[in-house]
Amino acid sequence: MAGVLNPLMLRVWIALSLCALTLPACTKQDAPGQASQLTVVQIDPQAPAPFQLAVQACAGLHNRRAAGSVYIQMDPHDPAWLDELSLKPDAIVSAPDFLNTCVAAFPACVRYDYKTQHELMPSILTVAAALDAVPLDAGLTATCGNVAFDAIEGLKDKNTPYLATKYVFENYVQQTTGLAMLNPGYEDPASDPAHPKLTRDMRPVLVDFVFAQKLFVVFLVNGCVDGNPEKELLSSIVNAGHWPTPLGVYGYNSSWNVAGGDLYEAQTKCLDSRNMGAIASETGNLSFFSTRRAPIVDANEVKQNDLEAIQYDPGKTYVAFVVGDGDNVQYMMTTRHDWFRQRLTECQAGNNACPPLTWTISPHLAHLAPDLLDWYYRESHQTGKDYFTLPPSGHLYAYPSSLAEGDQDRFVAATEQDARILGVTGTVHWDWTDSWHDAEDHFLPKYATANGAIHGVFPVNVPYMFPAFDWWPDTRFFEVIVGKDGSKVVVFRPREWRGVNNNADPFFLGPDKMAEELGGYPKGTVTWVYMTSDGGLNLDNSFLAMAKLLPAHVQLVSADTAVKLALVAGHP
């Protein structure tokens, strides 16, 4: 699929990629039926890992057979979503009882020994998902009517991740619909990234979705390392032609944590083919949310708040604050839910406590959890001042300028379609330290086209907060890029706010110092700030406190409004 696609081919590719990645009804799996009842399964988070994996697999199998029929309660946020969505269970059962009924409903199983095959769990889960079988550790007492695959014997002479993955690829890839990376339990960070130790159990996150979608699960520690056989194998898997590219990879690649960052988490720099991006999704219940209702695929199914009615005033400074990390589906199901609830409470105190705020939100919620996406938009209407934008870097968490050329064009087309569905005109953008010039000169102009959906690009310093666009003069807060047909897209200077505990570090300023910085910008400036929580920042200690300290000439706006104002202001 290399090269530039015409518009019809692009629409076909987008439809196929969405089916291959997220929609059970589009795959070769059993067509999901309407659930007759909702069963909530309560799992002790301290239960043994093999037991948790089996229960999650059963949830995925049930939800594929009967859409939205099984919901797992294990995380403290799980009950909250039932309340938020007014979902009333028909039955609440214990995990042991559920597993017993599951093995009767799905009598095929894959037998394995967790103690000796811990490192091979990604491959074992792949086989079980492909065969519609429950993965049962030898130590579990659940009965198995039909051993579809005996991993103890079948992988006896394939007892390394490389050999097991190769075997599963050669024998089962045709029965899978996409790719996921799930760490079986390696230490992170590792003292020796090339040879990490197994120091923890495999977490059950995403396993239900793996079974609902029949995903190919892999975790090759050195799958992105030049000269390693694991990289050649991973490249063969990705480039075998089974799945459209750029390939969205579910889960998370936590291999090779160096200096506090995972080198290959965005996937784009992993293979020489440069045709992958991440869908950060280490969370549960996606088999439930993705099947219980139709995906959101059309514009205006969710509606953004009307933009502020603001005319550009050169005597003011305009700043958009953007809540980051919305590409991470797990965040959207947990911490960002809490922040959003807090925001709603604050806004009830009156207009002065409710300045405009923009939230990054994963476009994949439209298919993975449309009810959650609808909830965020619906709740935003209570304030009228909460807005959304695409997270880094649009359609996938990726470094788009590093993608192969044909995949860049497909990435742009998919991102624009995401923007239309979400009703937004901006995207946060990440690129690697050596590709920002190429982003400015080659990739980002792809958005500057007539009838294009993206009008604003909000870059973030990555990796490791290395500077980006440092060749711009200090007084330039944005650049207006003009496309070949005269269309325009605004690219803003990166500005991150990660914590509030070190006024000597610009990324960790206290709210008073951030307010002072913004007040000192030249009047007429239009800019933005990207907020992440990895340095201890939250709404209370940053945005809410700072908003009360801003001088009168600094006006907070939504991200899309910042784009409109920048286009009026022109080059500073």
C-alpha positions as CSV (number, residue, x, y, z in Angstrom):
1,M,0.0,0.0,0.0
2,A,3.0,2.3,-0.5
3,G,2.7,5.6,-2.3
4,V,0.0,8.3,-2.4
5,L,-3.6,7.1,-2.5
6,N,-6.4,8.8,-4.4
7,P,-9.3,10.0,-2.3
8,L,-11.5,6.9,-2.9
9,M,-8.7,4.6,-2.0
10,L,-8.0,6.6,1.2
11,R,-11.7,6.2,2.2
12,V,-11.5,2.5,1.6
13,W,-8.2,2.2,3.6
14,I,-9.7,4.1,6.5
15,A,-12.7,1.9,6.6
16,L,-10.6,-1.3,6.4
17,S,-8.1,-0.1,9.0
18,L,-10.9,0.7,11.5
19,C,-12.5,-2.7,10.9
20,A,-9.2,-4.5,11.3
21,L,-8.3,-2.6,14.5
22,T,-11.5,-2.1,16.4
23,L,-14.8,-3.4,15.1
24,P,-15.8,-7.0,15.8
25,A,-18.5,-6.9,13.2
26,C,-16.0,-6.1,10.5
27,T,-13.7,-9.1,11.2
28,K,-14.0,-12.8,10.5
29,Q,-15.0,-13.3,14.1
30,D,-18.5,-14.5,15.1
31,A,-21.0,-11.6,14.6
32,P,-21.9,-10.3,18.1
33,G,-25.5,-10.7,19.1
34,Q,-27.5,-8.5,21.4
35,A,-26.9,-9.3,25.0
36,S,-29.9,-10.6,26.9
37,Q,-28.6,-9.6,30.2
38,L,-25.6,-7.8,31.9
39,T,-23.5,-9.9,34.2
40,V,-21.0,-8.1,36.5
41,V,-18.1,-10.3,37.6
42,Q,-16.2,-9.3,40.7
43,I,-12.5,-10.1,40.8
44,D,-10.2,-9.8,43.7
45,P,-7.2,-7.8,42.3
46,Q,-4.9,-9.9,44.5
47,A,-6.1,-13.2,42.9
48,P,-3.4,-15.3,41.2
49,A,-2.4,-14.1,37.8
50,P,-3.4,-17.2,35.9
51,F,-6.9,-17.0,37.4
52,Q,-7.2,-13.3,36.5
53,L,-6.1,-14.0,32.9
54,A,-8.6,-16.9,32.5
55,V,-11.5,-14.7,33.8
56,Q,-10.6,-11.8,31.5
57,A,-10.3,-14.2,28.6
58,C,-13.8,-15.5,29.4
59,A,-15.2,-12.0,29.5
60,G,-13.8,-11.3,26.0
61,L,-15.2,-14.6,24.7
62,H,-18.7,-13.8,26.2
63,N,-18.7,-10.3,24.8
64,R,-17.8,-11.5,21.4
65,R,-20.7,-14.0,21.5
66,A,-23.2,-11.7,23.1
67,A,-22.4,-8.0,22.8
68,G,-21.9,-6.1,26.1
69,S,-22.9,-9.1,28.3
70,V,-20.0,-9.2,30.8
71,Y,-18.4,-6.4,32.8
72,I,-15.5,-7.0,35.1
73,Q,-15.2,-5.1,38.4
74,M,-11.6,-5.1,39.6
75,D,-10.4,-1.5,39.4
76,P,-11.9,1.1,41.8
77,H,-13.1,3.0,38.8
78,D,-15.1,0.1,37.3
79,P,-18.2,0.6,39.5
80,A,-18.1,4.4,38.7
81,W,-18.7,3.8,35.0
82,L,-21.7,1.7,35.6
83,D,-23.1,4.6,37.6
84,E,-22.1,7.2,35.1
85,L,-23.8,5.3,32.3
86,S,-26.8,4.2,34.3
87,L,-26.1,0.5,33.6
88,K,-27.9,-1.9,36.0
89,P,-26.6,-5.4,36.1
90,D,-29.0,-8.3,35.9
91,A,-26.6,-10.5,37.9
92,I,-23.5,-10.0,40.0
93,V,-21.3,-13.1,40.3
94,S,-18.0,-14.0,41.8
95,A,-15.0,-14.7,39.6
96,P,-14.7,-18.4,40.6
97,D,-18.4,-19.0,39.7
98,F,-18.1,-17.1,36.5
99,L,-15.0,-19.1,35.4
100,N,-16.8,-22.4,36.1
101,T,-19.8,-21.4,33.9
102,C,-17.4,-20.1,31.3
103,V,-15.6,-23.3,30.8
104,A,-19.0,-25.0,30.3
105,A,-20.0,-22.4,27.7
106,F,-16.6,-22.5,26.0
107,P,-15.4,-26.0,26.5
108,A,-12.2,-25.6,24.5
109,C,-9.1,-24.7,26.4
110,V,-5.4,-24.1,26.0
111,R,-3.4,-25.8,28.8
112,Y,-0.1,-24.3,30.0
113,D,2.1,-24.0,33.0
114,Y,2.4,-20.5,34.3
115,K,5.3,-21.2,36.5
116,T,7.6,-22.5,33.7
117,Q,6.0,-20.6,30.8
118,H,5.5,-17.2,32.4
119,E,7.7,-15.6,29.7
120,L,5.7,-17.2,26.9
121,M,2.3,-15.8,28.0
122,P,1.9,-13.4,25.0
123,S,2.1,-16.4,22.6
124,I,-0.1,-18.6,24.8
125,L,-2.8,-16.0,24.9
126,T,-2.6,-15.5,21.1
127,V,-3.2,-19.2,20.5
128,A,-6.1,-19.3,23.0
129,A,-7.8,-16.2,21.5
130,A,-7.4,-17.6,17.9
131,L,-9.0,-20.9,18.9
132,D,-11.8,-19.4,21.0
133,A,-10.3,-21.3,23.9
134,V,-10.0,-20.5,27.6
135,P,-6.3,-20.3,28.8
136,L,-6.1,-22.6,31.8
137,D,-2.9,-22.9,33.9
138,A,-2.2,-26.5,35.1
139,G,-2.7,-25.3,38.6
140,L,-6.3,-24.2,38.1
141,T,-9.1,-26.5,39.1
142,A,-11.4,-25.5,36.3
143,T,-12.3,-28.4,34.1
144,C,-11.6,-28.5,30.4
145,G,-13.8,-30.5,28.0
146,N,-11.5,-30.2,25.0
147,V,-7.8,-29.3,25.0
148,A,-7.5,-27.4,21.8
149,F,-3.8,-26.8,22.3
150,D,-1.4,-28.1,25.0
151,A,1.2,-25.4,25.3
152,I,3.2,-27.5,27.8
153,E,3.9,-30.0,25.1
154,G,3.4,-27.9,22.0
155,L,6.0,-25.2,23.1
156,K,8.3,-27.6,24.9
157,D,11.1,-27.1,22.4
158,K,10.0,-23.5,21.7
159,N,10.7,-22.2,25.2
160,T,11.9,-18.7,24.4
161,P,9.8,-15.7,23.4
162,Y,11.5,-15.7,20.0
163,L,10.8,-19.4,19.3
164,A,7.3,-19.3,20.7
165,T,6.4,-16.1,18.8
166,K,7.8,-17.5,15.6
167,Y,5.8,-20.7,16.0
168,V,2.5,-18.9,16.7
169,F,3.1,-16.5,13.8
170,E,3.6,-19.4,11.4
171,N,0.6,-21.3,12.6
172,Y,-2.0,-18.8,13.9
173,V,-1.5,-15.3,12.4
174,Q,-4.2,-15.9,9.8
175,Q,-6.8,-16.2,12.6
176,T,-5.9,-12.9,14.2
177,T,-7.1,-9.3,13.4
178,G,-4.5,-7.0,14.7
179,L,-1.4,-6.6,17.0
180,A,-1.0,-6.0,20.7
181,M,2.1,-5.7,22.9
182,L,1.7,-6.9,26.5
183,N,4.6,-7.2,28.9
184,P,4.5,-10.6,30.6
185,G,6.2,-9.2,33.7
186,Y,9.7,-7.9,33.0
187,E,11.2,-5.5,35.4
188,D,10.7,-1.9,34.3
189,P,13.1,-0.2,34.2
190,A,15.6,-3.0,33.8
191,S,19.2,-2.9,35.0
192,D,20.0,-4.6,31.6
193,P,17.4,-3.6,29.1
194,A,18.5,-6.3,26.6
195,H,18.1,-9.0,29.2
196,P,15.4,-7.9,31.8
197,K,14.4,-10.2,34.6
198,L,10.8,-11.4,35.2
199,T,10.0,-9.7,38.4
200,R,6.2,-9.5,38.5
201,D,3.1,-11.3,37.3
202,M,1.6,-10.6,34.0
203,R,-1.2,-8.0,34.4
204,P,-4.6,-8.9,33.0
205,V,-5.1,-5.5,31.3
206,L,-6.5,-5.6,27.7
207,V,-6.8,-9.5,27.8
208,D,-10.6,-9.4,27.5
209,F,-10.2,-7.3,24.3
210,V,-7.5,-9.6,22.9
211,F,-10.0,-12.4,23.1
212,A,-12.9,-10.4,21.8
213,Q,-10.9,-9.3,18.8
214,K,-8.5,-12.3,18.3
215,L,-5.4,-10.1,18.5
216,F,-1.9,-11.3,18.0
217,V,-0.1,-10.7,21.3
218,V,3.7,-10.2,21.3
219,F,6.4,-8.9,23.6
220,L,9.9,-9.2,22.1
221,V,12.2,-7.3,24.3
222,N,14.7,-6.8,21.5
223,G,12.2,-6.6,18.7
224,C,13.3,-3.1,17.9
225,V,17.0,-3.6,18.2
226,D,19.1,-3.6,15.0
227,G,20.9,-6.9,14.4
228,N,18.8,-8.9,16.8
229,P,16.8,-11.8,15.4
230,E,13.8,-10.6,17.3
231,K,13.6,-7.5,15.2
232,E,13.6,-9.5,12.0
233,L,10.8,-11.7,13.4
234,L,8.7,-8.7,14.4
235,S,9.3,-7.1,11.0
236,S,8.0,-10.3,9.4
237,I,4.9,-10.2,11.5
238,V,4.1,-6.6,10.9
239,N,4.9,-6.6,7.2
240,A,3.3,-9.9,6.2
241,G,0.3,-8.1,4.8
242,H,-2.3,-9.2,7.3
243,W,-3.1,-5.8,8.7
244,P,-3.3,-2.3,7.1
245,T,-0.6,0.3,7.9
246,P,0.3,2.4,9.6
247,L,-0.5,-0.3,12.1
248,G,-2.1,0.6,15.4
249,V,-0.6,-1.5,18.1
250,Y,-2.7,-2.0,21.2
251,G,-1.3,-2.3,24.7
252,Y,2.1,-0.7,25.3
253,N,5.8,-1.4,24.5
254,S,7.6,-0.8,27.7
255,S,10.9,-2.4,26.5
256,W,14.2,-0.5,26.7
257,N,13.4,2.1,29.3
258,V,16.4,4.5,29.2
259,A,16.8,7.6,31.4
260,G,13.2,7.4,32.4
261,G,11.7,7.0,28.9
262,D,10.6,4.0,26.9
263,L,12.5,4.3,23.6
264,Y,10.0,2.4,21.5
265,E,6.6,3.3,23.2
266,A,5.4,5.1,20.1
267,Q,6.4,2.2,17.9
268,T,7.2,4.4,14.9
269,K,11.0,4.1,15.3
270,C,10.9,0.4,16.0
271,L,11.2,-1.1,12.5
272,D,12.9,-0.1,9.4
273,S,9.6,-0.2,7.6
274,R,8.5,2.8,9.9
275,N,4.8,1.8,9.7
276,M,3.5,1.4,13.3
277,G,2.0,3.6,15.9
278,A,0.6,3.0,19.4
279,I,-2.9,2.8,20.7
280,A,-2.1,3.1,24.5
281,S,-4.8,0.8,25.9
282,E,-3.6,-1.1,29.0
283,T,-7.0,-1.2,30.6
284,G,-9.9,-3.6,31.1
285,N,-13.5,-3.9,29.9
286,L,-12.8,-2.8,26.3
287,S,-14.5,-6.0,25.1
288,F,-17.6,-4.8,26.9
289,F,-17.6,-1.2,25.8
290,S,-16.6,-1.9,22.2
291,T,-19.4,-4.4,21.6
292,R,-22.4,-3.1,23.6
293,R,-23.3,-0.3,21.2
294,A,-22.5,0.8,17.6
295,P,-19.3,2.8,17.2
296,I,-19.4,6.5,16.6
297,V,-18.5,7.0,13.0
298,D,-20.2,10.2,11.7
299,A,-19.7,13.8,12.4
300,N,-22.1,15.4,14.9
301,E,-22.8,12.2,16.7
302,V,-20.9,13.9,19.5
303,K,-21.0,17.6,19.5
304,Q,-18.3,20.0,20.7
305,N,-19.3,23.1,22.6
306,D,-19.6,26.2,20.5
307,L,-16.4,28.1,20.4
308,E,-16.0,31.4,22.4
309,A,-17.2,34.5,20.6
310,I,-13.9,36.4,20.7
311,Q,-12.5,39.0,18.4
312,Y,-8.7,39.3,18.3
313,D,-7.4,42.2,20.4
314,P,-3.6,43.0,20.0
315,G,-3.7,44.4,23.5
316,K,-4.4,41.0,25.0
317,T,-2.5,37.7,25.4
318,Y,-4.4,34.6,24.6
319,V,-3.5,31.2,26.1
320,A,-5.1,27.8,25.6
321,F,-4.4,25.2,28.3
322,V,-4.6,21.6,27.1
323,V,-4.9,18.6,29.4
324,G,-2.5,16.0,28.0
325,D,-2.2,12.2,27.9
326,G,-5.7,11.7,26.5
327,D,-4.3,9.2,24.0
328,N,-4.0,6.8,26.8
329,V,-7.3,5.0,27.1
330,Q,-6.5,3.8,30.6
331,Y,-6.2,7.5,31.7
332,M,-9.5,8.3,30.1
333,M,-11.1,5.5,32.1
334,T,-9.5,6.5,35.4
335,T,-7.6,9.7,36.3
336,R,-9.1,11.9,33.6
337,H,-12.6,10.8,34.7
338,D,-11.7,12.1,38.1
339,W,-10.3,15.3,36.8
340,F,-13.3,15.9,34.7
341,R,-15.7,15.3,37.6
342,Q,-13.6,17.8,39.6
343,R,-13.8,20.3,36.8
344,L,-17.6,20.0,36.7
345,T,-17.8,20.6,40.5
346,E,-15.5,23.7,40.2
347,C,-17.5,25.2,37.4
348,Q,-20.7,25.0,39.4
349,A,-19.1,27.6,41.7
350,G,-19.6,30.3,39.1
351,N,-18.1,31.6,35.9
352,N,-14.9,33.0,37.6
353,A,-14.0,29.4,38.5
354,C,-14.6,28.1,35.0
355,P,-12.2,29.4,32.4
356,P,-12.1,27.5,29.1
357,L,-10.1,24.2,29.2
358,T,-9.3,21.8,26.4
359,W,-8.8,18.0,26.9
360,T,-7.0,15.7,24.7
361,I,-9.1,12.6,24.0
362,S,-8.3,9.4,22.1
363,P,-10.1,9.1,18.8
364,H,-10.2,5.4,19.3
365,L,-12.8,5.8,22.0
366,A,-15.2,6.2,19.2
367,H,-14.8,2.4,18.6
368,L,-13.3,1.1,21.8
369,A,-15.7,2.8,24.2
370,P,-18.2,5.0,22.4
371,D,-20.3,5.3,25.6
372,L,-17.3,6.9,27.3
373,L,-16.7,9.3,24.5
374,D,-20.3,10.3,24.5
375,W,-20.2,10.8,28.3
376,Y,-17.2,13.2,28.1
377,Y,-18.9,15.3,25.4
378,R,-22.3,15.2,27.2
379,E,-20.8,16.3,30.5
380,S,-18.8,19.0,28.8
381,H,-22.1,20.6,27.8
382,Q,-22.8,21.2,31.5
383,T,-20.0,23.8,31.7
384,G,-20.1,25.0,28.1
385,K,-16.4,25.8,28.5
386,D,-14.8,22.4,28.2
387,Y,-13.4,21.5,24.8
388,F,-11.5,18.6,23.1
389,T,-8.6,18.2,20.7
390,L,-6.8,15.2,19.3
391,P,-3.9,13.8,21.4
392,P,-0.4,13.1,20.2
393,S,-0.1,12.6,17.3
394,G,-3.7,12.5,16.0
395,H,-4.8,9.1,14.8
396,L,-2.0,7.2,16.6
397,Y,0.5,7.9,19.3
398,A,3.4,8.1,16.8
399,Y,6.2,10.2,15.4
400,P,4.5,11.0,12.1
401,S,7.5,12.5,10.3
402,S,9.3,9.3,10.8
403,L,6.7,7.2,9.1
404,A,7.3,5.9,5.6
405,E,5.9,8.4,3.0
406,G,2.8,6.4,2.0
407,D,2.0,5.8,5.6
408,Q,2.3,9.5,6.3
409,D,-0.4,10.2,3.8
410,R,-2.7,7.5,5.2
411,F,-2.0,8.8,8.7
412,V,-3.0,12.4,7.7
413,A,-6.2,11.0,6.1
414,A,-7.1,9.0,9.2
415,T,-6.3,12.0,11.5
416,E,-8.6,14.3,9.5
417,Q,-11.4,11.7,9.7
418,D,-10.9,11.5,13.4
419,A,-11.1,15.3,13.7
420,R,-14.4,15.3,11.8
421,I,-15.9,12.6,14.0
422,L,-14.8,14.4,17.2
423,G,-15.8,17.9,15.8
424,V,-12.3,19.3,16.5
425,T,-9.8,21.2,14.3
426,G,-6.6,20.7,16.2
427,T,-4.1,17.9,17.1
428,V,-1.3,17.6,19.5
429,H,1.9,16.5,17.7
430,W,4.9,14.5,18.8
431,D,8.1,14.0,16.7
432,W,11.5,12.7,17.5
433,T,14.4,15.1,18.3
434,D,15.9,14.7,14.8
435,S,12.7,15.1,12.8
436,W,11.2,18.4,13.9
437,H,12.8,20.2,10.9
438,D,11.2,17.6,8.6
439,A,7.9,17.9,10.4
440,E,7.9,21.7,9.8
441,D,9.0,21.5,6.2
442,H,7.4,18.3,4.9
443,F,4.8,16.6,7.1
444,L,2.8,19.3,8.8
445,P,2.1,21.1,5.5
446,K,0.1,18.0,4.5
447,Y,-2.6,19.3,6.8
448,A,-2.7,22.7,5.0
449,T,-5.2,21.7,2.2
450,A,-8.6,22.9,1.1
451,N,-11.4,21.2,3.0
452,G,-8.8,19.8,5.4
453,A,-10.1,19.2,9.0
454,I,-6.9,20.1,10.9
455,H,-6.2,23.8,11.2
456,G,-4.0,23.8,14.3
457,V,-1.0,21.7,15.4
458,F,0.3,21.8,19.0
459,P,3.8,20.2,19.2
460,V,5.2,18.8,22.4
461,N,8.9,18.4,23.4
462,V,9.8,14.8,23.0
463,P,11.7,12.8,23.8
464,Y,13.0,13.8,27.3
465,M,11.9,17.4,26.9
466,F,14.6,18.1,24.3
467,P,13.9,21.4,22.6
468,A,11.8,21.7,19.5
469,F,11.7,24.6,17.0
470,D,14.6,26.2,18.9
471,W,15.6,27.8,15.6
472,W,12.5,30.1,15.8
473,P,13.2,33.5,17.3
474,D,12.2,33.8,21.0
475,T,9.3,36.1,20.1
476,R,7.7,33.6,17.8
477,F,4.9,31.7,19.5
478,F,3.4,30.1,16.4
479,E,4.0,29.8,12.7
480,V,1.4,29.9,9.9
481,I,2.2,27.2,7.3
482,V,0.8,27.8,3.9
483,G,0.0,24.7,1.8
484,K,0.4,24.3,-2.0
485,D,-3.2,25.4,-2.6
486,G,-2.9,28.4,-0.3
487,S,-4.6,26.8,2.7
488,K,-3.2,27.4,6.1
489,V,-2.4,25.5,9.3
490,V,-1.1,27.0,12.5
491,V,1.9,25.4,14.3
492,F,2.5,26.5,17.8
493,R,5.7,26.6,19.9
494,P,5.8,23.8,22.4
495,R,5.3,24.7,26.1
496,E,4.8,21.9,28.7
497,W,3.8,22.1,32.3
498,R,4.4,18.8,34.2
499,G,4.7,19.7,37.9
500,V,4.7,22.6,40.3
501,N,7.6,21.9,42.7
502,N,10.6,23.6,41.1
503,N,10.5,27.2,40.0
504,A,14.0,26.8,38.6
505,D,12.8,24.3,36.0
506,P,10.4,25.8,33.4
507,F,8.5,22.5,33.2
508,F,7.8,22.5,37.0
509,L,6.8,26.1,37.8
510,G,4.4,26.9,40.6
511,P,1.1,28.5,39.6
512,D,2.3,32.0,40.6
513,K,5.4,31.7,38.4
514,M,3.4,30.3,35.5
515,A,0.9,33.2,35.8
516,E,3.9,35.6,35.9
517,E,5.4,34.1,32.8
518,L,2.2,34.3,30.8
519,G,1.7,37.9,31.9
520,G,5.1,38.8,30.7
521,Y,4.5,37.6,27.1
522,P,4.3,40.4,24.5
523,K,0.7,41.6,24.2
524,G,-0.9,40.2,21.1
525,T,0.6,36.8,21.7
526,V,-1.4,33.7,21.0
527,T,0.0,30.5,22.6
528,W,-0.8,27.4,24.6
529,V,0.4,25.2,27.5
530,Y,0.3,21.4,27.5
531,M,-0.3,19.9,31.0
532,T,0.8,16.4,31.9
533,S,0.5,14.6,35.3
534,D,3.7,12.6,35.2
535,G,5.5,15.2,37.4
536,G,2.8,15.5,40.0
537,L,0.6,18.2,38.3
538,N,-3.1,18.1,38.8
539,L,-5.9,20.6,38.2
540,D,-5.9,21.9,41.8
541,N,-2.2,22.7,42.1
542,S,-1.8,24.1,38.6
543,F,-4.5,25.3,36.3
544,L,-7.2,26.2,38.9
545,A,-4.7,28.0,41.1
546,M,-3.0,29.8,38.3
547,A,-6.2,31.0,36.6
548,K,-6.9,33.2,39.7
549,L,-3.5,34.9,39.5
550,L,-3.5,35.9,35.8
551,P,-3.2,39.6,35.0
552,A,-6.3,41.2,33.3
553,H,-4.8,41.2,29.8
554,V,-4.3,37.4,29.8
555,Q,-7.3,35.7,28.5
556,L,-7.7,31.9,28.6
557,V,-9.3,30.3,25.5
558,S,-9.9,26.9,24.0
559,A,-7.4,25.3,21.6
560,D,-9.6,25.7,18.6
561,T,-10.2,29.3,19.4
562,A,-6.4,29.9,19.8
563,V,-6.0,28.6,16.2
564,K,-8.6,31.0,14.9
565,L,-7.0,34.0,16.8
566,A,-3.6,33.0,15.5
567,L,-4.8,33.0,11.9
568,V,-6.2,36.5,12.4
569,A,-3.0,37.7,14.2
570,G,-0.8,36.3,11.4
571,H,3.0,35.9,11.9
572,P,4.2,37.7,15.1
